[in-house]
Each structure stands twice: as C-alpha cells, then as structure tokens.
Amino acid sequence: KEFITVTVRSNTPKIGAKKSTSMNPANPSKEDLAQNELWTKKLRAVITSWVRKTKKKVLLAPEVNKEILHAKTMIFDKLPADVKPYVVNRDPFWNVDEAASVYAQAIAVVSMEPHSCILALAVGTPTMHLASPRHGLKRWMFRDIGLSEWLFNIDVDPSSQFTRALLKIDANPD
C-alpha cells in the first residue's frame, strides 16, 4: 500500500489493427492527438503532484497492450527528472490475474479504463475513473453503481481535482 497505479487510454490504433474505430483510429486526427496531449498532461500533473507531496511510487499500468508504449512516450518520458525515479512503466503486458494482484496491493487505482476500476473494486482497492464522453456509455458505470464521487470528466475537470481526490484516498483509504 505504498504506490498508486495510473492507466491511460489514448486515441491511437490497436497494434496490428486492420480497421479504424472511434476509440482506436488507424490515422489519429489533429483533434485525437490534441485530446491525447490534454489527457496525458493531466495525468502527468497528477503523478507529479502525488510524488512530490507523498514521495510514494506510481505504476503506469496498461489495460491494453497498445498503451505500454504510449504510457512511456506520452507520460513517463515527459515527467520532471525529480519525479521519474518514483515511476515505473509496466512492460511487458500482464494478464488479469497479475493486474488484480497488483491492484490489491495499491493505495489506489487511477484509470481512464473502467475495467481496471472494476478489478480494483473487486479486490477492495479505492479507485478513480477519469472518463471522457468519447468513451461512450460505459463511462457511466461509476454513477450507476453509486460511486459518482469517484467519476471524473478528464476532458473538463482540472488535474488538481483528481489530485485532491487521490490525496483524500491516501489519507483515509477506507
């Protein structure tokens, strides 16, 4: 219980994908790339604040294989030098049992993917879902199960709001 996990969701193609989808465009548009930068800038701000305030570690934990590289290039590589020693980018990809085991040991799971949040809840770990309206109806799962307090709109909510919520969890994980 001395680290958090952070899961990014980018608008980039799936590795080996033959066709494009709205969440996995084969050729990301300027808007897709701008949204990626907005999202990862907010995640970098949360990670930086977390590390500087707590001196606790962060695991960049992908939910899908394509995000390993993106977590490294869009988040890890752009972190301040004093923060990087506290951050690990999960590589190689893991299976669901490994993910659940890691989540069970984490202080909290901060995820743009709802499935990681569900795994965290199943093992009793507090979690925050940072969703975009682009993510469709599944973004409302937290609201639907009574956890609206831990559902955030990553497109409009400031990163400071995520950090405050995360520090609240750290201060009182129950």
C-alpha positions as CSV (number, residue, x, y, z in Angstrom):
1,K,0.0,0.0,0.0
2,E,2.8,2.4,-0.9
3,F,2.0,3.1,-4.5
4,I,-0.7,4.0,-6.9
5,T,-1.4,2.8,-10.4
6,V,-2.3,5.0,-13.4
7,T,-3.9,3.8,-16.5
8,V,-4.0,5.8,-19.7
9,R,-6.5,5.5,-22.6
10,S,-5.3,7.1,-25.8
11,N,-6.8,7.7,-29.2
12,T,-4.3,5.6,-31.1
13,P,-4.6,2.5,-33.2
14,K,-4.5,-1.0,-31.8
15,I,-1.4,-2.9,-32.6
16,G,-2.0,-4.9,-35.8
17,A,-5.5,-3.5,-36.3
18,K,-6.7,-3.7,-39.8
19,K,-9.6,-1.2,-39.4
20,S,-10.3,2.0,-37.6
21,T,-12.8,2.6,-34.7
22,S,-13.8,5.8,-33.0
23,M,-11.6,4.9,-29.9
24,N,-8.8,3.4,-32.0
25,P,-8.4,5.5,-35.1
26,A,-6.0,4.0,-37.7
27,N,-4.9,7.5,-38.5
28,P,-5.4,9.8,-35.5
29,S,-6.7,13.3,-36.4
30,K,-5.2,16.5,-35.1
31,E,-8.2,16.5,-32.6
32,D,-7.3,13.0,-31.5
33,L,-3.7,13.9,-30.9
34,A,-4.7,17.1,-29.1
35,Q,-7.0,15.1,-26.8
36,N,-4.2,12.6,-26.1
37,E,-2.0,15.5,-25.1
38,L,-4.7,17.0,-22.9
39,W,-5.3,13.7,-21.1
40,T,-1.7,12.8,-20.6
41,K,-0.8,16.3,-19.5
42,K,-3.4,16.0,-16.7
43,L,-2.1,12.5,-15.8
44,R,1.4,13.9,-15.7
45,A,0.3,16.7,-13.4
46,V,-1.4,14.2,-11.0
47,I,1.6,11.9,-11.0
48,T,3.9,14.9,-10.3
49,S,1.8,16.3,-7.5
50,W,1.4,12.8,-6.0
51,V,5.1,12.1,-6.0
52,R,6.1,15.5,-4.7
53,K,3.5,15.5,-1.9
54,T,3.8,11.9,-0.8
55,K,7.1,10.6,-2.0
56,K,5.2,7.4,-2.9
57,K,5.6,5.4,-6.2
58,V,3.5,5.2,-9.3
59,L,3.0,2.3,-11.6
60,L,1.9,3.1,-15.2
61,A,-0.4,0.1,-15.6
62,P,-1.8,-0.5,-19.1
63,E,-5.2,-2.1,-19.5
64,V,-4.5,-2.9,-23.2
65,N,-1.2,-3.8,-24.8
66,K,-1.1,-0.7,-27.1
67,E,-0.9,1.6,-24.1
68,I,2.5,0.4,-22.9
69,L,4.4,2.4,-25.5
70,H,2.0,5.4,-25.1
71,A,2.4,5.4,-21.3
72,K,6.1,5.6,-21.8
73,T,6.3,8.2,-24.5
74,M,3.3,10.4,-23.5
75,I,3.6,10.2,-19.8
76,F,6.9,8.7,-18.4
77,D,9.3,10.4,-20.9
78,K,7.7,13.8,-20.2
79,L,7.8,13.7,-16.4
80,P,10.2,16.0,-14.5
81,A,13.5,14.5,-13.6
82,D,12.8,14.5,-9.8
83,V,9.6,12.5,-10.4
84,K,10.8,9.8,-12.8
85,P,12.7,7.7,-10.1
86,Y,9.3,7.1,-8.4
87,V,7.5,6.0,-11.6
88,V,7.6,2.6,-13.3
89,N,6.1,1.9,-16.8
90,R,4.6,-1.7,-16.7
91,D,6.2,-3.7,-19.6
92,P,5.6,-6.4,-20.7
93,F,1.9,-6.6,-20.8
94,W,0.2,-8.5,-18.0
95,N,-2.8,-10.9,-17.6
96,V,-5.8,-10.1,-15.5
97,D,-4.6,-12.2,-12.5
98,E,-1.4,-10.2,-12.3
99,A,-3.3,-6.9,-12.6
100,A,-5.8,-7.9,-9.8
101,S,-2.8,-8.9,-7.6
102,V,-1.1,-5.6,-8.2
103,Y,-4.3,-3.6,-7.7
104,A,-4.9,-5.4,-4.4
105,Q,-1.5,-4.0,-3.2
106,A,-2.0,-0.5,-4.4
107,I,-3.2,2.5,-2.4
108,A,-5.5,3.4,-5.3
109,V,-6.1,2.8,-9.0
110,V,-6.4,5.9,-11.2
111,S,-7.7,4.8,-14.5
112,M,-9.2,6.1,-17.8
113,E,-10.4,2.5,-18.4
114,P,-13.5,1.3,-16.4
115,H,-12.4,-2.4,-16.4
116,S,-9.3,-1.6,-14.3
117,C,-11.6,0.3,-11.9
118,I,-13.9,-2.7,-11.6
119,L,-10.9,-5.0,-10.9
120,A,-9.7,-2.6,-8.2
121,L,-13.1,-2.5,-6.5
122,A,-13.3,-6.3,-6.6
123,V,-10.1,-6.6,-4.6
124,G,-11.1,-3.8,-2.2
125,T,-8.8,-1.0,-3.6
126,P,-10.2,2.5,-3.9
127,T,-10.3,3.7,-7.5
128,M,-11.0,6.8,-9.6
129,H,-12.4,6.7,-13.1
130,L,-11.2,9.5,-15.3
131,A,-13.6,9.2,-18.2
132,S,-14.2,11.2,-21.4
133,P,-17.6,11.5,-23.1
134,R,-15.9,9.9,-26.0
135,H,-15.7,6.7,-24.0
136,G,-19.5,6.1,-24.5
137,L,-22.0,4.7,-22.1
138,K,-19.5,2.6,-20.1
139,R,-18.2,5.9,-18.6
140,W,-21.4,6.0,-16.5
141,M,-20.8,2.7,-14.7
142,F,-19.5,4.5,-11.6
143,R,-22.6,6.7,-11.4
144,D,-24.8,3.7,-11.9
145,I,-23.2,1.8,-9.0
146,G,-23.4,4.7,-6.7
147,L,-19.8,5.9,-6.9
148,S,-20.3,9.3,-8.7
149,E,-17.9,10.9,-6.2
150,W,-15.0,8.9,-7.9
151,L,-16.1,9.6,-11.5
152,F,-14.4,12.5,-13.2
153,N,-14.6,14.0,-16.7
154,I,-10.9,14.1,-17.8
155,D,-11.8,16.5,-20.7
156,V,-13.0,19.3,-18.4
157,D,-12.2,18.6,-14.7
158,P,-8.8,20.1,-13.7
159,S,-6.0,17.8,-12.7
160,S,-5.9,19.5,-9.2
161,Q,-9.4,17.9,-8.6
162,F,-8.0,14.5,-9.3
163,T,-5.0,15.1,-7.1
164,R,-7.2,16.3,-4.2
165,A,-9.4,13.1,-4.5
166,L,-6.3,10.9,-4.6
167,L,-4.8,12.5,-1.5
168,K,-8.2,12.1,0.2
169,I,-8.0,8.4,-0.5
170,D,-4.4,8.2,0.7
171,A,-5.4,10.0,4.0
172,N,-8.3,7.6,4.5
173,P,-8.4,4.6,2.3
174,D,-11.4,3.1,4.0
